Amino acid sequence: MNNSNNELGLIQVFTGDGKGKTTAALGEALRACGHNYKVLVVQFMKGDIKYGEVNIAPKVPNLELKQFGLPTFVKKGEPSREDLKLAKEGFAYAKSAIENKKYDMVILDEINVAIDYGLLKLEDVLTLLKERPEGVEVILTGRYAPKEIIEIADLVSNIEEVKHPYQKGILARKGVEW
């Protein structure tokens, strides 16, 4: 897709082993909502309501956030039936929203990990990205972004961990990591 009018409609990817991929995407969402764009955030592999973005989303005009995951970690290579079911439901929800142009921006949070863990098929995600209607910005987050997605993306940020408080024994903090 050629977008030369400075309008929405590109593919962005936030990947890498550093902290801040979801945070960057949520920053894009907040900025878009501030310009009255409608934004959907679909969180894969996340089903825990303690995340700050889950609490604030209903209060942000034009922002919808849906979680499709269990509040437990997915075991790589051995996802449960429920993990697979929820990922497929999340993908169907996002696909419908993109195809129907219900939103101006759709964030597929942790979709790269869902692909890497075998919850979703790379081919299905690539087809969705290539066939998305004009004017719908799509943002994909998560470690392990496949090279095929990186190749078709318009913007790719590889967030590298240089230092993290976890290395000092500081666990995830409310309002920062969740």
GROMACS elastic network, one bead per residue, 0.5 to 0.9 nm:
[ bonds ]
;  ai    aj funct       b0    kb
    1     9     6  0.81055   500
    1    10     6  0.78611   500
    1   130     6  0.81111   500
    1   134     6  0.74434   500
    2     9     6  0.88782   500
    2    10     6  0.86611   500
    3     6     6  0.67686   500
    3     7     6  0.70262   500
    3     8     6  0.80022   500
    3     9     6  0.68681   500
    3    10     6  0.73146   500
    3   134     6  0.85247   500
    3   135     6  0.84943   500
    4     7     6  0.76828   500
    5     8     6  0.86772   500
    6     9     6  0.89418   500
    7    10     6  0.85260   500
    7   135     6  0.69386   500
    7   137     6  0.89688   500
    8   104     6  0.71310   500
    8   105     6  0.76205   500
    8   134     6  0.83448   500
    8   135     6  0.50927   500
    8   136     6  0.60185   500
    8   137     6  0.52475   500
    8   138     6  0.89789   500
    9   104     6  0.80295   500
    9   105     6  0.80368   500
    9   132     6  0.88386   500
    9   133     6  0.81311   500
    9   134     6  0.57831   500
    9   138     6  0.72059   500
   10   134     6  0.87286   500
   10   135     6  0.77551   500
   10   136     6  0.71736   500
   10   138     6  0.64399   500
   10   139     6  0.83458   500
   10   153     6  0.74718   500
   10   154     6  0.60111   500
   10   155     6  0.79609   500
   11   129     6  0.77689   500
   11   136     6  0.87988   500
   11   137     6  0.60170   500
   11   139     6  0.58283   500
   11   140     6  0.77880   500
   11   152     6  0.77127   500
   11   154     6  0.52721   500
   11   155     6  0.65316   500
   11   156     6  0.85929   500
   12    25     6  0.89557   500
   12   137     6  0.78273   500
   12   138     6  0.63009   500
   12   140     6  0.62741   500
   12   141     6  0.85102   500
   12   150     6  0.88337   500
   12   153     6  0.58136   500
   12   154     6  0.59577   500
   12   156     6  0.58658   500
   12   157     6  0.80970   500
   13    21     6  0.87322   500
   13    25     6  0.88390   500
   13   138     6  0.85581   500
   13   139     6  0.56978   500
   13   141     6  0.58285   500
   13   142     6  0.83543   500
   13   145     6  0.77765   500
   13   149     6  0.81695   500
   13   150     6  0.71869   500
   13   153     6  0.67621   500
   13   154     6  0.82201   500
   13   155     6  0.61721   500
   13   157     6  0.62068   500
   13   158     6  0.82075   500
   14    20     6  0.84790   500
   14    21     6  0.52222   500
   14    22     6  0.77423   500
   14    24     6  0.74957   500
   14    25     6  0.74695   500
   14   139     6  0.76426   500
   14   140     6  0.63503   500
   14   142     6  0.65555   500
   14   143     6  0.80397   500
   14   145     6  0.82580   500
   14   155     6  0.84644   500
   14   156     6  0.60421   500
   14   158     6  0.61394   500
   14   159     6  0.70266   500
   15    18     6  0.81123   500
   15    21     6  0.62550   500
   15   112     6  0.80027   500
   15   140     6  0.81928   500
   15   141     6  0.58089   500
   15   142     6  0.51126   500
   15   144     6  0.66902   500
   15   145     6  0.60103   500
   15   156     6  0.75704   500
   15   157     6  0.62462   500
   15   159     6  0.59298   500
   15   160     6  0.85663   500
   16    19     6  0.83736   500
   16    21     6  0.79138   500
   16   142     6  0.72119   500
   16   144     6  0.68078   500
   16   145     6  0.78595   500
   16   157     6  0.79041   500
   16   160     6  0.56140   500
   16   161     6  0.79430   500
   17   142     6  0.85763   500
   17   143     6  0.60174   500
   17   144     6  0.83778   500
   17   158     6  0.80214   500
   17   159     6  0.63356   500
   17   160     6  0.54525   500
   17   161     6  0.57672   500
   18    21     6  0.76020   500
   18   143     6  0.85775   500
   18   158     6  0.82123   500
   18   162     6  0.74818   500
   18   163     6  0.86316   500
   18   164     6  0.83826   500
   19    22     6  0.82935   500
   19    23     6  0.82289   500
   19   159     6  0.70997   500
   19   160     6  0.77742   500
   19   161     6  0.67210   500
   19   164     6  0.80913   500
   19   177     6  0.83251   500
   20    24     6  0.58227   500
   20    25     6  0.85104   500
   20   159     6  0.72136   500
   20   177     6  0.87445   500
   21    24     6  0.52278   500
   21    25     6  0.64231   500
   21    26     6  0.86915   500
   21   109     6  0.85991   500
   21   110     6  0.87781   500
   21   141     6  0.59063   500
   21   142     6  0.64786   500
   21   143     6  0.84076   500
   21   157     6  0.86524   500
   21   158     6  0.87407   500
   21   159     6  0.70224   500
   22    25     6  0.50759   500
   22    26     6  0.60723   500
   22    27     6  0.85148   500
   22   109     6  0.64493   500
   22   110     6  0.77628   500
   22   141     6  0.62583   500
   22   142     6  0.75012   500
   23    26     6  0.50608   500
   23    27     6  0.61495   500
   23    28     6  0.87335   500
   23   177     6  0.89875   500
   24    27     6  0.50180   500
   24    28     6  0.64343   500
   24    29     6  0.87518   500
   24   141     6  0.89789   500
   25    28     6  0.50424   500
   25    29     6  0.62946   500
   25    30     6  0.87405   500
   25    41     6  0.89798   500
   25   107     6  0.69761   500
   25   109     6  0.79578   500
   25   139     6  0.69007   500
   25   140     6  0.81446   500
   25   141     6  0.73587   500
   26    30     6  0.61389   500
   26    31     6  0.85184   500
   26    41     6  0.82668   500
   26    53     6  0.81172   500
   26   107     6  0.83073   500
   27    30     6  0.51157   500
   27    31     6  0.61664   500
   27    32     6  0.85722   500
   28    31     6  0.51087   500
   28    32     6  0.61026   500
   28    33     6  0.85835   500
   28   139     6  0.89513   500
   29    32     6  0.51141   500
   29    33     6  0.60920   500
   29    34     6  0.85280   500
   29    37     6  0.87997   500
   29    38     6  0.87860   500
   29    39     6  0.62475   500
   29    40     6  0.82102   500
   29    41     6  0.81136   500
   29    63     6  0.76141   500
   29   105     6  0.75416   500
   29   106     6  0.86321   500
   29   107     6  0.79660   500
   30    33     6  0.51224   500
   30    34     6  0.61856   500
   30    35     6  0.89354   500
   30    39     6  0.86427   500
   30    60     6  0.81335   500
   30    63     6  0.81448   500
   31    34     6  0.50699   500
   31    35     6  0.68338   500
   31    37     6  0.89033   500
   32    35     6  0.52657   500
   32    36     6  0.66375   500
   32    37     6  0.53259   500
   32    38     6  0.74826   500
   32    39     6  0.72682   500
   32    62     6  0.89534   500
   32   104     6  0.85728   500
   32   105     6  0.77885   500
   33    37     6  0.50405   500
   33    38     6  0.62909   500
   33    39     6  0.67500   500
   33    60     6  0.76844   500
   33    61     6  0.66976   500
   33    62     6  0.57964   500
   33    63     6  0.67113   500
   34    37     6  0.73655   500
   34    61     6  0.83980   500
   34    62     6  0.88024   500
   36    61     6  0.79311   500
   36    62     6  0.67369   500
   37    62     6  0.66311   500
   37    63     6  0.86589   500
   37   103     6  0.75138   500
   37   104     6  0.57954   500
   37   105     6  0.74112   500
   38    61     6  0.83227   500
   38    63     6  0.61936   500
   38    64     6  0.82015   500
   38   102     6  0.78009   500
   38   104     6  0.52637   500
   38   105     6  0.65318   500
   38   106     6  0.87124   500
   39    62     6  0.60763   500
   39    64     6  0.63110   500
   39    65     6  0.84471   500
   39   102     6  0.89051   500
   39   103     6  0.54764   500
   39   104     6  0.60078   500
   39   106     6  0.58272   500
   39   107     6  0.77152   500
   40    62     6  0.83951   500
   40    63     6  0.60238   500
   40    65     6  0.58598   500
   40    66     6  0.78444   500
   40    94     6  0.81350   500
   40    97     6  0.81408   500
   40   102     6  0.89122   500
   40   103     6  0.64072   500
   40   104     6  0.82489   500
   40   105     6  0.63685   500
   40   107     6  0.61740   500
   40   108     6  0.85993   500
   41    63     6  0.77116   500
   41    64     6  0.61799   500
   41    66     6  0.62784   500
   41    67     6  0.83293   500
   41    94     6  0.85825   500
   41   105     6  0.84293   500
   41   106     6  0.58950   500
   41   108     6  0.63057   500
   41   109     6  0.68912   500
   42    64     6  0.84703   500
   42    65     6  0.59986   500
   42    66     6  0.50561   500
   42    67     6  0.59984   500
   42    68     6  0.72828   500
   42    90     6  0.66933   500
   42    91     6  0.82764   500
   42    93     6  0.81871   500
   42    94     6  0.66755   500
   42   106     6  0.75107   500
   42   107     6  0.60440   500
   42   108     6  0.51792   500
   42   109     6  0.59215   500
   42   110     6  0.88033   500
   42   111     6  0.88983   500
   43    46     6  0.58003   500
   43    47     6  0.80071   500
   43    65     6  0.75230   500
   43    66     6  0.61667   500
   43    68     6  0.59100   500
   43    69     6  0.76310   500
   43    90     6  0.76808   500
   43   107     6  0.80604   500
   43   108     6  0.62796   500
   43   110     6  0.64561   500
   43   111     6  0.77816   500
   44    47     6  0.80666   500
   44    66     6  0.88489   500
   44    67     6  0.63962   500
   44    68     6  0.51564   500
   44    69     6  0.58272   500
   44    86     6  0.80109   500
   44    87     6  0.61500   500
   44    90     6  0.67568   500
   44    91     6  0.84329   500
   44   108     6  0.73243   500
   44   109     6  0.60061   500
   44   110     6  0.55102   500
   44   111     6  0.59926   500
   44   113     6  0.84849   500
   44   114     6  0.67365   500
   45    67     6  0.77736   500
   45    68     6  0.61790   500
   45    70     6  0.65223   500
   45    71     6  0.81264   500
   45    72     6  0.84542   500
   45    73     6  0.75712   500
   45    74     6  0.71717   500
   45    83     6  0.73925   500
   45    86     6  0.80971   500
   45    87     6  0.71257   500
   45   109     6  0.87666   500
   45   110     6  0.70011   500
   45   111     6  0.83091   500
   45   113     6  0.83619   500
   45   114     6  0.69356   500
   46    49     6  0.86421   500
   46    67     6  0.58417   500
   46    68     6  0.61397   500
   46    70     6  0.60720   500
   46    71     6  0.62605   500
   46    72     6  0.80510   500
   46    73     6  0.84285   500
   46   109     6  0.89155   500
   46   110     6  0.83498   500
   47    66     6  0.89754   500
   47    67     6  0.54123   500
   47    68     6  0.59857   500
   47    72     6  0.77527   500
   48    51     6  0.66478   500
   48    54     6  0.86505   500
   48    67     6  0.79922   500
   48    69     6  0.79633   500
   48    70     6  0.69571   500
   48    72     6  0.80755   500
   49    52     6  0.81219   500
   49    53     6  0.88959   500
   49    54     6  0.60647   500
   49    55     6  0.74439   500
   49    67     6  0.86086   500
   49    71     6  0.81765   500
   50    53     6  0.86087   500
   50    54     6  0.71825   500
   50    55     6  0.75488   500
   50   174     6  0.85659   500
   50   178     6  0.69284   500
   51    54     6  0.54780   500
   51    55     6  0.69075   500
   51   174     6  0.80493   500
   51   175     6  0.79779   500
   51   177     6  0.82777   500
   52    55     6  0.52003   500
   52    56     6  0.63873   500
   52    57     6  0.85797   500
   52   174     6  0.77463   500
   52   175     6  0.61324   500
   52   176     6  0.84998   500
   52   177     6  0.88960   500
   52   178     6  0.58546   500
   53    56     6  0.52078   500
   53    57     6  0.57390   500
   53    65     6  0.81459   500
   53   178     6  0.81140   500
   54    57     6  0.55349   500
   54    58     6  0.77640   500
   54    65     6  0.68338   500
   54    66     6  0.83105   500
   54    67     6  0.85775   500
   55    58     6  0.70563   500
   55    59     6  0.81972   500
   56    59     6  0.54502   500
   56    60     6  0.66906   500
   57    60     6  0.53117   500
   57    61     6  0.82417   500
   57    63     6  0.60819   500
   57    64     6  0.63736   500
   57    65     6  0.63012   500
   58    61     6  0.75775   500
   58    62     6  0.89814   500
   58    63     6  0.71169   500
   58    64     6  0.69937   500
   58    65     6  0.80289   500
   59    63     6  0.82775   500
   60    63     6  0.56948   500
   60    64     6  0.83918   500
   61    64     6  0.86258   500
   62   103     6  0.89188   500
   66    90     6  0.80885   500
   67    70     6  0.87252   500
   67    86     6  0.89119   500
   67    90     6  0.76216   500
   68    83     6  0.85303   500
   68    85     6  0.89792   500
   68    86     6  0.51729   500
   68    87     6  0.60808   500
   68    88     6  0.86937   500
   68    89     6  0.71611   500
   68    90     6  0.53929   500
   68    91     6  0.88667   500
   69    72     6  0.81550   500
   69    74     6  0.89124   500
   69    82     6  0.82413   500
   69    83     6  0.63045   500
   69    84     6  0.89699   500
   69    85     6  0.89573   500
   69    86     6  0.56576   500
   69    87     6  0.68360   500
   69    90     6  0.85170   500
   70    73     6  0.74569   500
   70    74     6  0.82371   500
   70    82     6  0.79648   500
   70    83     6  0.69104   500
   70    86     6  0.80805   500
   74    77     6  0.87844   500
   74    78     6  0.76807   500
   74    79     6  0.57891   500
   74    80     6  0.76103   500
   74    83     6  0.71014   500
   74   117     6  0.80833   500
   75    78     6  0.52828   500
   75    79     6  0.55597   500
   75    80     6  0.80719   500
   75   117     6  0.79104   500
   76    79     6  0.64772   500
   76   116     6  0.82017   500
   76   117     6  0.50732   500
   76   118     6  0.77479   500
   77   116     6  0.89341   500
   77   117     6  0.59217   500
   77   118     6  0.67069   500
   78   117     6  0.82056   500
   78   118     6  0.85401   500
   79    82     6  0.79807   500
   79    83     6  0.57835   500
   79    84     6  0.65442   500
   79   117     6  0.76200   500
   79   118     6  0.76945   500
   79   119     6  0.71741   500
   80    83     6  0.50404   500
   80    84     6  0.64048   500
   80    85     6  0.85985   500
   81    84     6  0.51474   500
   81    85     6  0.60629   500
   81    86     6  0.86005   500
   82    86     6  0.60180   500
   82    87     6  0.84831   500
   83    86     6  0.53183   500
   83    87     6  0.61974   500
   83    88     6  0.86660   500
   83   119     6  0.72242   500
   84    87     6  0.52308   500
   84    88     6  0.62092   500
   84    89     6  0.86248   500
   84   118     6  0.84071   500
   84   119     6  0.53019   500
   84   120     6  0.78268   500
   85    88     6  0.52526   500
   85    89     6  0.61899   500
   85    90     6  0.86483   500
   85   119     6  0.85441   500
   86    90     6  0.60744   500
   86    91     6  0.85538   500
   86   119     6  0.89213   500
   87    90     6  0.50531   500
   87    91     6  0.61323   500
   87    92     6  0.85793   500
   87   111     6  0.89654   500
   87   114     6  0.74693   500
   87   119     6  0.60740   500
   87   120     6  0.67905   500
   88    91     6  0.50764   500
   88    92     6  0.61125   500
   88    93     6  0.85445   500
   88   119     6  0.75534   500
   88   120     6  0.69381   500
   89    92     6  0.51167   500
   89    93     6  0.61181   500
   89    94     6  0.86229   500
   90    93     6  0.50632   500
   90    94     6  0.61524   500
   90    95     6  0.84550   500
   91    94     6  0.51053   500
   91    95     6  0.58875   500
   91    96     6  0.84702   500
   91   108     6  0.86283   500
   91   111     6  0.89540   500
   91   120     6  0.80389   500
   91   125     6  0.84951   500
   92    95     6  0.50274   500
   92    96     6  0.60792   500
   92    97     6  0.85607   500
   93    96     6  0.53248   500
   93    97     6  0.62836   500
   93    98     6  0.87299   500
   94    97     6  0.50864   500
   94    98     6  0.61241   500
   94    99     6  0.85385   500
   94   106     6  0.73942   500
   94   107     6  0.86448   500
   94   108     6  0.76684   500
   95    98     6  0.51686   500
   95    99     6  0.59905   500
   95   100     6  0.84056   500
   95   128     6  0.68645   500
   95   132     6  0.87005   500
   96    99     6  0.51976   500
   96   100     6  0.59293   500
   96   101     6  0.83561   500
   96   102     6  0.84223   500
   97   100     6  0.53481   500
   97   101     6  0.60340   500
   97   102     6  0.53038   500
   97   103     6  0.65356   500
   97   106     6  0.79505   500
   98   101     6  0.51372   500
   98   102     6  0.66688   500
   98   103     6  0.68626   500
   98   104     6  0.84001   500
   98   105     6  0.83958   500
   98   106     6  0.70495   500
   98   128     6  0.83732   500
   98   132     6  0.64437   500
   98   133     6  0.72478   500
   98   136     6  0.68479   500
   98   138     6  0.84687   500
   99   102     6  0.79230   500
   99   128     6  0.84159   500
   99   131     6  0.83543   500
   99   132     6  0.61296   500
   99   133     6  0.63323   500
   99   136     6  0.89745   500
  100   103     6  0.81892   500
  100   133     6  0.82722   500
  101   104     6  0.68017   500
  101   132     6  0.88383   500
  101   133     6  0.70982   500
  101   134     6  0.88204   500
  101   135     6  0.82183   500
  101   136     6  0.67862   500
  103   106     6  0.66092   500
  103   136     6  0.70744   500
  103   137     6  0.88000   500
  104   135     6  0.67569   500
  104   137     6  0.62256   500
  104   138     6  0.86758   500
  105   135     6  0.85599   500
  105   136     6  0.55546   500
  105   138     6  0.58093   500
  105   139     6  0.76887   500
  106   136     6  0.72992   500
  106   137     6  0.62786   500
  106   139     6  0.63479   500
  106   140     6  0.86967   500
  107   137     6  0.82954   500
  107   138     6  0.57876   500
  107   140     6  0.60276   500
  107   141     6  0.77836   500
  108   111     6  0.55960   500
  108   112     6  0.85819   500
  108   138     6  0.73757   500
  108   139     6  0.59748   500
  108   141     6  0.63882   500
  109   112     6  0.80605   500
  109   139     6  0.77928   500
  109   140     6  0.59426   500
  109   142     6  0.67191   500
  110   113     6  0.53784   500
  110   114     6  0.63732   500
  110   115     6  0.88539   500
  110   140     6  0.71073   500
  110   143     6  0.75439   500
  111   115     6  0.61967   500
  111   116     6  0.85726   500
  111   120     6  0.81023   500
  111   125     6  0.88813   500
  111   140     6  0.62888   500
  111   141     6  0.61643   500
  111   142     6  0.62763   500
  111   143     6  0.88882   500
  111   145     6  0.85449   500
  112   115     6  0.52044   500
  112   116     6  0.62443   500
  112   117     6  0.86530   500
  112   122     6  0.88757   500
  112   140     6  0.69685   500
  112   141     6  0.61887   500
  112   143     6  0.60956   500
  112   144     6  0.58464   500
  112   145     6  0.50191   500
  112   146     6  0.71332   500
  113   117     6  0.59448   500
  113   118     6  0.84769   500
  113   119     6  0.85660   500
  113   141     6  0.82681   500
  113   142     6  0.55588   500
  113   143     6  0.58954   500
  113   144     6  0.62154   500
  113   145     6  0.75556   500
  114   117     6  0.51962   500
  114   118     6  0.62629   500
  114   119     6  0.50875   500
  114   120     6  0.58820   500
  114   121     6  0.86940   500
  114   142     6  0.84945   500
  115   118     6  0.52064   500
  115   119     6  0.57515   500
  115   121     6  0.59466   500
  115   122     6  0.60225   500
  115   125     6  0.86468   500
  115   144     6  0.85776   500
  115   145     6  0.85059   500
  115   146     6  0.83655   500
  116   119     6  0.76635   500
  116   120     6  0.81132   500
  116   121     6  0.88522   500
  116   122     6  0.85800   500
  116   143     6  0.86968   500
  116   144     6  0.66241   500
  116   145     6  0.81205   500
  116   146     6  0.80838   500
  117   120     6  0.79339   500
  118   121     6  0.68508   500
  118   122     6  0.89358   500
  120   123     6  0.87682   500
  120   124     6  0.75589   500
  120   125     6  0.78362   500
  121   124     6  0.54142   500
  121   125     6  0.66987   500
  121   126     6  0.88594   500
  122   125     6  0.52137   500
  122   126     6  0.61413   500
  122   127     6  0.86051   500
  122   146     6  0.79959   500
  122   148     6  0.85585   500
  122   149     6  0.85613   500
  123   126     6  0.50984   500
  123   127     6  0.61049   500
  123   128     6  0.86193   500
  124   127     6  0.51834   500
  124   128     6  0.62745   500
  124   129     6  0.87417   500
  125   128     6  0.51117   500
  125   129     6  0.62414   500
  125   130     6  0.86517   500
  125   149     6  0.85430   500
  126   129     6  0.51199   500
  126   130     6  0.60844   500
  126   131     6  0.84738   500
  126   148     6  0.77947   500
  126   149     6  0.68356   500
  126   152     6  0.86872   500
  127   130     6  0.51762   500
  127   131     6  0.59505   500
  127   132     6  0.82882   500
  128   131     6  0.52740   500
  128   132     6  0.57651   500
  129   132     6  0.53562   500
  129   133     6  0.89645   500
  129   138     6  0.77885   500
  129   149     6  0.86800   500
  129   152     6  0.85242   500
  130   133     6  0.87947   500
  130   152     6  0.82813   500
  131   134     6  0.89468   500
  132   135     6  0.86722   500
  132   136     6  0.71257   500
  132   138     6  0.88647   500
  133   136     6  0.62765   500
  134   137     6  0.85095   500
  140   145     6  0.84452   500
  141   145     6  0.78486   500
  142   145     6  0.67564   500
  143   158     6  0.88830   500
  144   147     6  0.88251   500
  145   148     6  0.83341   500
  145   149     6  0.66959   500
  145   150     6  0.67769   500
  146   149     6  0.54252   500
  146   150     6  0.64280   500
  146   151     6  0.87558   500
  147   151     6  0.60224   500
  147   152     6  0.88149   500
  148   151     6  0.51550   500
  148   152     6  0.66413   500
  148   153     6  0.87824   500
  149   152     6  0.54165   500
  149   153     6  0.60905   500
  150   153     6  0.52051   500
  150   154     6  0.82783   500
  150   155     6  0.83344   500
  150   156     6  0.66360   500
  151   154     6  0.83057   500
  153   156     6  0.66021   500
  161   164     6  0.70034   500
  163   166     6  0.86411   500
  163   167     6  0.75435   500
  164   167     6  0.57832   500
  164   168     6  0.77985   500
  164   170     6  0.87347   500
  165   168     6  0.53388   500
  165   169     6  0.67371   500
  165   170     6  0.52629   500
  165   171     6  0.74343   500
  165   172     6  0.86848   500
  166   171     6  0.56721   500
  166   172     6  0.76391   500
  167   170     6  0.71844   500
  168   171     6  0.87764   500
  170   173     6  0.80991   500
  171   177     6  0.89451   500
  172   176     6  0.75121   500
  172   177     6  0.53370   500
  172   178     6  0.70112   500
  173   176     6  0.54846   500
  173   177     6  0.54145   500
  173   178     6  0.65171   500
  174   177     6  0.62591   500
  174   178     6  0.52305   500
  175   178     6  0.55697   500
